[in-house]
Amino acid sequence: MEAKYGQVFDGTSFESVLPPPQPPHKQRDPTPLDNNVNNNSNNQYPVPPHSNGPAKSTIFVSIPHFRDGKRCGQTLQRLFASASHPERVHVGLIEQTDTEHPRDDPTCLDEYCKLMGFETKDHPPGVAHKGEKQADRDSVRKACPRAEKQIRTLRFHHLASKGPVYARAFTRKLLGNEEFCMEIDAAMDFVPGWDAKVVGQWQMTGNEYGVLSALPFGLKERERVENGREVARQCAIRIGSEGVPLYDLHADGKAIGLTQPLLAYTHSSSFAFAKCHYETNVPHDPFAAQLLETEKFPRFARLWTRGYDVYTPSINIVYKANTNLHPLHQVKGHGEREERKWPPNDNERRDAHIRMKVLLGIHHGITNNELASLGGGNSIGGKMSTARANLGIYGLGKRRSMEQLLEFTGIALPTGNDGAGQHGNDGKGCTNLKWVPYDASISPRANLFDETGKADDLDLDPEFPLRSLPDATGGQYDHPFPMGNAAWDGLRKDPSAIKNLDEASSDVPYSMVFLLWLIGLYVWYAMFVGSNGSGKVVAGSDGVRSRGGSSKVKRKNLAMPLAERSLKHDLLNKGH
């Protein structure tokens, strides 16, 4: 049979794509309903998309990088040069570099400006030259094309890195009032007119909650896959050693000759494109520290149960550049494939791994001590329910159930603590997936355990300080009705309404940093040295005692919480 609508290779065989369904928005009454919410609980079609098209759409591109400034700078240059409407593209950089040696480990923004012909000068070392160095840097950024108004940066030392998921969670600090959001890696290239093409692809999904995503091909494969109209597609989901579903790091399948985006059950942050409520309704989990592949299926589960659907695009939008421009690229990291090059922390990784199992309701592999720290309740089920409820916005949604997700993906999770009953899908059923209906009157921000009273230490919702649209605070303007989308009208008419977000940059003048350091040093000296050593402490087996006194302070006899709680407080202290 001729593959009129394309075909999919699932790793073992080809299957033809069936004809797509009729566009759902042609079968819907677009009249605004009460509270701007679609109250059709028997909704058999996706919520229709609302957008004024590529020429009027603003796009926010988030790019985290770990000591990859040179390749990231090239990516920025290509991003703007390849866009049909570069003035409508805004970038958020999460930079993890050696801040003490910027010449050896440059930032993405500095490398981009250098490629554009604007470079900072070499300055003598020392505090006395910090001011002139900062002034030089400010003047370069002011002259560098698009750097001042379209690129926002957040930078921290690479030794504070906790992995890619943790880094992407800082997107919330940089996201402004853009309509669309795109996630990519640091080393990428783009097809000409990528911005218009990707918005067009998204509109073809016929789904306001559609997400385009695929693992990018390498640049060396570009000519071959474009001639063959081939797009990477992941099909197989396997069950890991402790019951968590995993995707392979490389695509095991492919789609050929698609006429429109194809519904999928996998997701990759190496390329993802959607309306920006995708970022606010399903924010990246900052407590998933040290994770890589273990977080991918849980993130898809969060998206899918909140009403989002992932599609493989019918064309390639981005390609991965694999050039080596930093000595770090040749260094082996930690992990099974030696791919983790950020500083390791086994306790954080273990706690984050447990968090993913809690999210999916998997008991297998969680020890009694770890279970005791999960939350209240007198039974295993009670403690697990409390822990799942505590996840809040970082847990599952209410639009679809976990049972529906397992049926949709063709997998089974372990049913007990012995791993029994689990299985993957071997890539089968990857081609003609059926869209699963949900009640669109339920908010995508509604959490699975809302109003159950089970949460006793709820994770706080993240804040988006630079975003003033309703979704940043939980409002759902994003239904397909004019009144519900009124927040976009002024933005579309006046693109300059997007804030000048330079205040998002974490680049503080060095003189201020030095002054704060001196103040901190003085306070430390007064507390611990100036009192003749009476402030020094040593740890005992049953508490902490002062070396200069006889009093002994005992620790409270409480179950020690998971290290993720410490991570939470650390993040809150940094500010939302």
C-alpha positions as CSV (number, residue, x, y, z in Angstrom):
1,M,0.0,0.0,0.0
2,E,1.3,3.5,-0.9
3,A,2.3,5.5,2.2
4,K,0.3,8.6,1.2
5,Y,0.6,10.2,4.6
6,G,4.1,8.9,5.5
7,Q,5.5,5.9,7.3
8,V,7.2,5.2,10.6
9,F,10.1,2.8,11.3
10,D,9.8,1.6,14.9
11,G,13.3,-0.1,15.0
12,T,12.2,-3.3,13.4
13,S,9.6,-2.7,10.7
14,F,7.8,0.0,8.7
15,E,4.2,1.0,9.1
16,S,2.1,3.4,7.0
17,V,0.5,6.5,8.7
18,L,-3.2,6.5,8.5
19,P,-5.2,9.6,7.2
20,P,-5.3,12.4,9.8
21,P,-8.6,13.3,11.4
22,Q,-10.6,16.3,10.4
23,P,-9.5,19.6,11.9
24,P,-11.3,19.8,15.2
25,H,-11.8,23.6,15.2
26,K,-14.1,23.3,12.2
27,Q,-16.4,21.2,14.3
28,R,-16.5,23.5,17.3
29,D,-18.5,26.6,18.3
30,P,-16.0,29.3,19.0
31,T,-18.5,31.4,21.1
32,P,-16.9,32.4,24.4
33,L,-18.3,30.5,27.4
34,D,-18.6,31.5,31.0
35,N,-15.2,32.3,32.6
36,N,-13.5,31.8,29.2
37,V,-13.3,28.1,29.8
38,N,-14.4,25.3,27.5
39,N,-17.1,23.5,29.6
40,N,-17.5,20.6,27.2
41,S,-16.6,17.7,29.5
42,N,-17.1,15.2,26.6
43,N,-14.6,16.9,24.4
44,Q,-13.5,14.5,21.7
45,Y,-11.0,16.8,20.1
46,P,-8.0,18.8,21.2
47,V,-8.5,22.4,22.2
48,P,-8.0,24.3,18.9
49,P,-4.9,26.5,18.6
50,H,-5.0,30.3,18.9
51,S,-2.2,32.2,17.2
52,N,-2.0,35.0,14.7
53,G,0.6,33.2,12.6
54,P,4.4,33.2,12.2
55,A,4.8,36.9,11.2
56,K,3.3,38.1,14.5
57,S,4.5,35.5,16.9
58,T,7.2,36.1,19.5
59,I,9.4,33.2,20.4
60,F,11.5,32.7,23.6
61,V,14.4,30.3,23.1
62,S,16.0,28.8,26.3
63,I,19.6,27.5,26.1
64,P,21.4,26.1,29.1
65,H,25.0,25.2,28.7
66,F,27.7,23.7,30.9
67,R,31.1,25.3,30.0
68,D,30.2,25.3,26.3
69,G,30.3,29.0,25.6
70,K,32.2,28.8,22.2
71,R,29.6,26.4,20.6
72,C,26.8,28.3,22.3
73,G,28.0,31.6,20.8
74,Q,27.9,30.0,17.3
75,T,24.4,28.7,18.0
76,L,23.2,32.3,18.9
77,Q,24.7,33.7,15.7
78,R,23.0,31.0,13.6
79,L,19.7,31.4,15.5
80,F,19.3,35.0,14.6
81,A,20.8,34.7,11.1
82,S,18.5,31.9,10.1
83,A,15.3,33.4,11.4
84,S,12.7,35.1,9.1
85,H,11.8,37.5,11.8
86,P,14.9,37.8,14.1
87,E,13.4,40.8,15.8
88,R,10.7,38.6,17.3
89,V,13.2,36.0,18.8
90,H,14.3,36.4,22.4
91,V,16.8,34.2,24.1
92,G,17.3,33.1,27.7
93,L,20.9,31.8,28.5
94,I,21.6,29.7,31.6
95,E,25.4,29.9,31.7
96,Q,27.4,27.5,33.9
97,T,31.1,28.5,33.5
98,D,34.3,29.1,35.4
99,T,33.6,32.7,36.4
100,E,37.1,33.1,37.7
101,H,38.8,32.3,34.4
102,P,36.5,33.8,31.7
103,R,39.1,33.7,29.0
104,D,39.6,29.9,29.3
105,D,35.9,29.3,29.9
106,P,34.0,32.1,28.1
107,T,30.3,32.8,28.3
108,C,27.9,32.2,25.5
109,L,27.0,35.9,25.2
110,D,30.7,37.0,25.1
111,E,31.4,34.5,22.4
112,Y,28.4,35.6,20.4
113,C,29.4,39.3,20.6
114,K,33.0,38.3,19.6
115,L,31.6,36.6,16.5
116,M,29.6,39.8,15.8
117,G,32.8,41.9,16.0
118,F,32.6,43.2,19.5
119,E,35.1,41.9,22.1
120,T,36.1,43.0,25.5
121,K,39.7,44.1,26.1
122,D,42.3,42.4,28.3
123,H,42.6,44.2,31.6
124,P,45.2,43.9,34.3
125,P,44.2,41.6,37.2
126,G,43.3,43.0,40.6
127,V,40.4,44.7,42.3
128,A,41.5,48.2,41.2
129,H,40.6,47.3,37.6
130,K,37.2,45.7,38.2
131,G,35.4,48.9,37.5
132,E,37.0,49.5,34.1
133,K,36.6,45.9,33.2
134,Q,32.8,46.0,33.9
135,A,32.5,49.3,32.0
136,D,34.2,47.8,29.0
137,R,31.9,44.7,29.2
138,D,28.8,46.9,29.5
139,S,29.8,49.0,26.4
140,V,30.4,45.8,24.4
141,R,27.0,44.5,25.2
142,K,25.4,47.8,24.4
143,A,27.0,47.8,20.9
144,C,26.6,44.0,20.3
145,P,23.6,43.4,18.0
146,R,20.5,42.1,19.9
147,A,22.5,41.5,23.1
148,E,20.9,44.3,25.1
149,K,17.2,43.9,24.2
150,Q,16.8,40.3,23.0
151,I,19.2,38.2,25.1
152,R,18.8,37.6,28.8
153,T,21.4,35.8,30.9
154,L,21.6,34.0,34.2
155,R,25.1,32.8,35.1
156,F,26.5,30.8,38.0
157,H,29.8,28.9,38.6
158,H,30.1,25.5,37.0
159,L,31.0,24.0,40.4
160,A,27.4,24.8,41.5
161,S,25.9,22.8,38.6
162,K,23.6,19.9,39.3
163,G,22.8,18.7,35.8
164,P,20.7,19.8,32.8
165,V,17.2,19.5,34.4
166,Y,18.3,21.7,37.3
167,A,19.7,24.2,34.9
168,R,16.6,24.3,32.7
169,A,14.5,25.0,35.9
170,F,16.1,28.5,35.9
171,T,14.2,29.3,32.7
172,R,11.5,30.7,35.0
173,K,13.8,33.6,35.9
174,L,14.2,34.6,32.2
175,L,10.9,34.0,30.5
176,G,9.1,37.2,29.5
177,N,5.8,37.8,27.7
178,E,6.6,35.8,24.6
179,E,3.9,33.7,23.0
180,F,5.9,30.6,22.0
181,C,8.8,28.8,23.8
182,M,11.5,26.6,22.3
183,E,14.0,24.5,24.2
184,I,17.3,23.5,22.5
185,D,20.8,22.4,23.5
186,A,23.9,24.6,23.4
187,A,25.3,23.4,20.1
188,M,22.7,23.6,17.3
189,D,22.1,24.8,13.7
190,F,18.8,25.8,12.1
191,V,17.0,25.5,8.8
192,P,16.4,28.8,7.0
193,G,13.3,30.5,8.2
194,W,13.1,28.1,11.2
195,D,10.9,30.5,13.2
196,A,8.1,30.7,10.6
197,K,8.4,27.0,9.8
198,V,8.1,25.8,13.5
199,V,5.1,28.0,14.2
200,G,3.5,26.6,11.0
201,Q,4.2,23.1,12.2
202,W,2.7,23.8,15.6
203,Q,-0.5,25.2,14.0
204,M,-0.8,22.0,11.9
205,T,-1.2,20.0,15.2
206,G,-4.6,21.6,15.6
207,N,-3.9,21.6,19.4
208,E,-3.4,24.6,21.7
209,Y,-1.6,22.1,24.0
210,G,0.5,20.6,21.3
211,V,4.3,20.2,21.8
212,L,6.6,19.6,18.9
213,S,9.6,17.5,20.0
214,A,12.2,15.2,18.5
215,L,15.8,14.3,19.0
216,P,17.8,16.4,16.5
217,F,19.9,14.7,13.8
218,G,23.6,15.6,13.6
219,L,24.8,18.2,11.1
220,K,26.6,15.4,9.1
221,E,23.3,13.8,8.4
222,R,21.5,16.9,7.3
223,E,21.7,16.5,3.5
224,R,20.7,12.8,3.7
225,V,17.6,13.3,5.9
226,E,16.4,16.4,4.1
227,N,16.5,14.6,0.7
228,G,14.7,11.7,2.2
229,R,12.2,13.8,4.2
230,E,13.3,11.9,7.3
231,V,12.7,13.0,11.0
232,A,14.0,11.1,14.1
233,R,11.3,9.4,16.2
234,Q,11.7,7.5,19.4
235,C,9.5,4.5,19.8
236,A,10.9,2.1,22.4
237,I,10.3,2.6,26.1
238,R,12.2,0.2,28.4
239,I,11.9,-0.2,32.1
240,G,15.0,0.6,34.1
241,S,16.6,-1.5,36.9
242,E,14.3,0.1,39.6
243,G,11.1,0.3,37.6
244,V,11.4,3.8,36.0
245,P,10.6,3.9,32.3
246,L,13.5,5.1,30.1
247,Y,14.0,6.4,26.6
248,D,17.2,5.7,24.8
249,L,19.6,8.6,24.4
250,H,19.5,8.1,20.6
251,A,16.4,7.8,18.4
252,D,15.6,4.1,17.7
253,G,13.1,4.9,14.9
254,K,12.3,7.5,12.2
255,A,9.3,9.0,10.4
256,I,9.6,9.4,6.6
257,G,7.4,11.6,4.3
258,L,5.0,12.9,6.9
259,T,2.4,15.3,5.6
260,Q,1.8,16.8,9.1
261,P,3.1,16.4,12.7
262,L,2.4,12.9,14.1
263,L,1.2,12.2,17.7
264,A,4.0,10.6,19.8
265,Y,4.6,9.3,23.3
266,T,8.2,10.6,23.8
267,H,9.6,14.0,24.6
268,S,13.1,15.5,24.4
269,S,14.3,18.9,25.7
270,S,17.0,18.9,23.1
271,F,14.2,20.3,20.9
272,A,10.8,21.1,22.1
273,F,8.4,23.9,20.9
274,A,5.0,24.9,22.3
275,K,3.0,27.8,23.6
276,C,4.8,29.3,26.7
277,H,2.1,28.1,29.0
278,Y,4.0,24.8,28.5
279,E,6.7,26.3,30.7
280,T,4.4,27.8,33.3
281,N,2.0,25.0,33.7
282,V,4.6,22.2,33.6
283,P,7.8,23.8,34.9
284,H,11.1,22.0,34.9
285,D,11.6,20.3,38.3
286,P,14.6,22.0,40.2
287,F,14.6,19.1,42.6
288,A,15.5,16.6,39.9
289,A,19.2,17.3,40.5
290,Q,21.9,15.1,38.9
291,L,19.4,13.3,36.6
292,L,19.6,12.9,32.8
293,E,17.6,10.0,31.2
294,T,15.7,9.1,34.4
295,E,13.7,12.4,34.3
296,K,12.5,12.2,30.7
297,F,9.6,9.9,31.0
298,P,8.4,11.4,34.3
299,R,8.4,14.8,32.5
300,F,6.3,13.4,29.7
301,A,3.9,11.9,32.2
302,R,3.5,15.3,33.8
303,L,2.9,16.9,30.4
304,W,0.4,14.3,29.2
305,T,-1.7,14.1,32.4
306,R,-2.0,17.9,32.3
307,G,-3.4,17.7,28.8
308,Y,-0.3,18.3,26.6
309,D,0.3,16.2,23.6
310,V,3.7,15.7,22.0
311,Y,4.1,15.5,18.2
312,T,7.0,14.5,15.9
313,P,7.3,17.4,13.4
314,S,7.0,16.5,9.7
315,I,10.3,18.4,9.0
316,N,13.5,19.0,10.8
317,I,13.8,22.4,12.4
318,V,17.2,22.1,14.2
319,Y,20.4,20.0,13.9
320,K,23.0,19.1,16.5
321,A,26.5,20.5,16.0
322,N,29.1,18.0,17.3
323,T,32.3,20.1,17.0
324,N,34.7,20.1,19.9
325,L,35.7,23.6,20.9
326,H,36.5,23.1,24.6
327,P,39.0,20.7,26.3
328,L,36.1,19.6,28.4
329,H,34.5,18.0,25.4
330,Q,37.3,15.4,25.4
331,V,37.1,14.7,29.1
332,K,35.2,11.6,30.3
333,G,32.5,12.3,32.9
334,H,30.7,10.2,35.4
335,G,27.7,7.9,34.8
336,E,27.3,4.7,32.9
337,R,28.2,6.3,29.6
338,E,30.5,8.9,31.1
339,E,28.2,11.6,29.8
340,R,27.7,13.5,33.0
341,K,30.4,16.2,33.2
342,W,29.0,18.3,36.0
343,P,30.1,17.8,39.6
344,P,28.7,14.6,40.9
345,N,26.7,14.2,44.1
346,D,25.4,10.7,44.7
347,N,23.1,11.7,47.5
348,E,21.3,14.3,45.4
349,R,21.1,11.9,42.5
350,R,19.6,9.2,44.7
351,D,17.1,11.5,46.2
352,A,16.0,12.8,42.8
353,H,15.7,9.3,41.5
354,I,13.4,8.5,44.4
355,R,11.4,11.6,43.6
356,M,10.8,10.3,40.1
357,K,9.6,7.0,41.4
358,V,7.3,8.8,43.9
359,L,5.9,10.8,41.0
360,L,5.0,7.6,39.1
361,G,3.8,5.8,42.3
362,I,6.6,3.2,42.1
363,H,7.5,1.5,45.4
364,H,10.2,-0.8,44.0
365,G,13.7,-0.1,45.1
366,I,12.8,2.4,47.9
367,T,14.4,1.4,51.2
368,N,12.5,1.5,54.6
369,N,14.6,4.4,55.8
370,E,13.9,6.3,52.6
371,L,10.2,5.5,52.8
372,A,10.1,6.8,56.4
373,S,11.4,10.2,55.2
374,L,8.8,10.6,52.4
375,G,6.0,12.0,54.5
376,G,3.1,11.3,57.0
377,G,1.0,8.2,57.0
378,N,1.1,4.9,58.9
379,S,1.3,2.6,55.9
380,I,3.4,2.4,52.8
381,G,0.5,3.5,50.6
382,G,-0.2,6.4,53.0
383,K,3.4,7.6,53.0
384,M,3.6,7.3,49.2
385,S,0.3,9.3,48.7
386,T,1.6,12.1,51.0
387,A,4.9,12.2,49.1
388,R,3.1,12.4,45.8
389,A,0.7,15.1,47.0
390,N,3.7,17.1,48.2
391,L,5.0,17.3,44.6
392,G,2.3,19.8,43.7
393,I,2.9,21.4,40.3
394,Y,5.9,19.1,39.9
395,G,3.6,16.0,40.0
396,L,0.9,14.6,37.8
397,G,-2.1,16.5,36.6
398,K,-5.9,15.8,36.6
399,R,-6.8,15.9,33.0
400,R,-5.7,12.4,32.3
401,S,-4.9,9.5,34.6
402,M,-1.8,7.3,35.1
403,E,-3.8,4.3,33.9
404,Q,-4.6,6.0,30.6
405,L,-0.9,6.9,30.2
406,L,0.2,3.3,30.6
407,E,-2.4,2.2,28.1
408,F,-1.3,5.0,25.7
409,T,2.4,4.1,25.9
410,G,1.9,0.3,26.0
411,I,4.0,-0.2,29.1
412,A,3.4,-1.5,32.7
413,L,5.1,-0.3,35.9
414,P,6.1,-2.7,38.8
415,T,3.1,-3.5,40.9
416,G,5.0,-4.1,44.2
417,N,8.3,-3.8,45.8
418,D,9.7,-6.8,44.0
419,G,9.5,-5.4,40.5
420,A,6.8,-7.8,39.4
421,G,4.6,-7.1,36.4
422,Q,6.7,-4.5,34.7
423,H,7.4,-4.4,31.0
424,G,8.4,-2.0,28.2
425,N,6.7,-1.7,24.8
426,D,9.6,-2.8,22.4
427,G,8.7,0.1,20.2
428,K,5.4,-1.4,19.1
429,G,2.3,0.7,18.4
430,C,4.4,3.7,17.7
431,T,2.8,4.8,14.4
432,N,-0.9,5.5,14.6
433,L,-1.5,6.6,18.2
434,K,-5.1,7.7,19.1
435,W,-5.6,11.0,20.8
436,V,-7.0,10.5,24.4
437,P,-9.8,12.9,25.3
438,Y,-10.0,14.8,28.5
439,D,-12.3,17.3,30.3
440,A,-11.0,20.7,29.0
441,S,-12.8,22.5,31.9
442,I,-10.1,21.1,34.2
443,S,-7.1,23.4,34.5
444,P,-3.8,22.1,33.3
445,R,-2.4,23.4,36.6
446,A,-4.8,21.2,38.6
447,N,-2.7,18.7,40.6
448,L,-3.7,15.1,41.0
449,F,-3.9,15.4,44.8
450,D,-5.4,18.8,45.1
451,E,-8.2,19.1,47.7
452,T,-7.4,15.7,49.2
453,G,-5.7,17.1,52.3
454,K,-2.8,14.6,51.9
455,A,0.0,17.1,51.4
456,D,2.0,18.0,54.5
457,D,5.0,19.8,52.9
458,L,3.8,21.0,49.5
459,D,6.5,22.1,47.0
460,L,5.8,25.8,46.2
461,D,4.9,26.8,42.7
462,P,7.7,28.6,40.9
463,E,7.4,32.3,40.2
464,F,8.0,34.0,36.8
465,P,9.2,37.5,37.8
466,L,9.4,38.8,34.2
467,R,6.2,37.4,32.9
468,S,3.0,39.4,33.5
469,L,0.5,37.3,31.4
470,P,-2.2,35.3,33.3
471,D,-0.5,31.9,33.0
472,A,2.4,33.0,35.1
473,T,0.1,33.1,38.2
474,G,-2.2,30.2,37.3
475,G,-4.7,32.0,35.1
476,Q,-5.9,30.0,32.0
477,Y,-6.3,32.6,29.3
478,D,-5.1,30.1,26.7
479,H,-8.4,28.6,25.5
480,P,-9.5,29.2,21.9
481,F,-11.9,32.1,22.6
482,P,-11.3,35.8,21.9
483,M,-12.0,36.9,25.5
484,G,-9.8,34.2,26.9
485,N,-6.9,35.3,24.8
486,A,-7.4,39.1,25.3
487,A,-4.0,39.2,27.2
488,W,-2.2,38.7,23.9
489,D,-3.9,41.5,21.9
490,G,-1.8,44.4,23.2
491,L,1.3,42.3,22.9
492,R,0.7,41.5,19.2
493,K,-0.1,45.1,18.3
494,D,3.0,46.4,20.2
495,P,5.9,44.0,20.2
496,S,7.9,46.5,22.3
497,A,5.5,45.6,25.1
498,I,7.9,42.8,25.8
499,K,9.9,44.0,28.8
500,N,13.5,45.0,28.5
501,L,14.7,42.3,30.7
502,D,18.3,43.1,31.4
503,E,17.5,43.1,35.1
504,A,17.3,39.3,34.7
505,S,21.0,39.0,34.3
506,S,22.9,37.7,37.2
507,D,26.0,39.7,36.2
508,V,26.6,41.9,39.2
509,P,29.3,44.6,39.0
510,Y,32.5,43.2,40.5
511,S,32.9,46.1,42.8
512,M,29.6,45.3,44.5
513,V,30.6,41.6,44.8
514,F,33.9,42.6,46.4
515,L,32.2,44.9,48.9
516,L,29.7,42.2,49.9
517,W,32.6,39.8,50.3
518,L,34.4,42.2,52.7
519,I,31.2,42.7,54.7
520,G,30.7,38.9,55.0
521,L,34.3,38.4,56.0
522,Y,34.0,41.0,58.8
523,V,30.8,39.4,60.1
524,W,32.4,35.9,60.0
525,Y,35.4,37.2,61.9
526,A,33.3,38.9,64.6
527,M,31.2,35.8,65.1
528,F,33.9,33.0,65.1
529,V,37.3,34.6,65.7
530,G,36.7,37.8,67.6
531,S,35.2,36.0,70.6
532,N,38.5,34.1,71.5
533,G,37.4,30.9,69.8
534,S,34.3,30.5,71.9
535,G,32.2,30.4,68.8
536,K,34.0,27.4,67.3
537,V,31.9,24.2,67.2
538,V,32.6,20.6,66.9
539,A,30.1,17.9,66.1
540,G,29.4,15.2,68.6
541,S,27.5,11.9,68.0
542,D,24.4,13.2,69.8
543,G,24.4,16.8,68.9
544,V,26.6,20.0,68.6
545,R,28.5,21.5,71.5
546,S,30.4,24.7,71.8
547,R,34.1,24.4,72.3
548,G,34.1,27.3,74.7
549,G,31.2,26.2,76.9
550,S,29.7,23.1,78.5
551,S,26.2,23.3,77.2
552,K,25.1,20.6,74.8
553,V,22.3,21.0,72.2
554,K,20.7,17.8,71.2
555,R,19.1,17.2,67.8
556,K,15.4,16.6,67.7
557,N,14.6,13.0,67.2
558,L,13.0,13.3,63.9
559,A,13.2,11.2,60.7
560,M,15.8,12.8,58.6
561,P,14.2,14.2,55.4
562,L,15.5,13.4,52.0
563,A,18.2,15.7,50.7
564,E,15.7,17.1,48.2
565,R,14.3,19.1,51.2
566,S,17.7,20.7,51.6
567,L,17.8,21.4,47.9
568,K,14.4,23.0,48.2
569,H,15.5,25.4,50.9
570,D,18.7,26.1,49.1
571,L,16.7,27.1,46.0
572,L,14.2,29.2,48.0
573,N,17.1,31.1,49.6
574,K,18.3,32.0,46.1
575,G,15.0,33.6,45.5
576,H,12.2,32.9,42.9
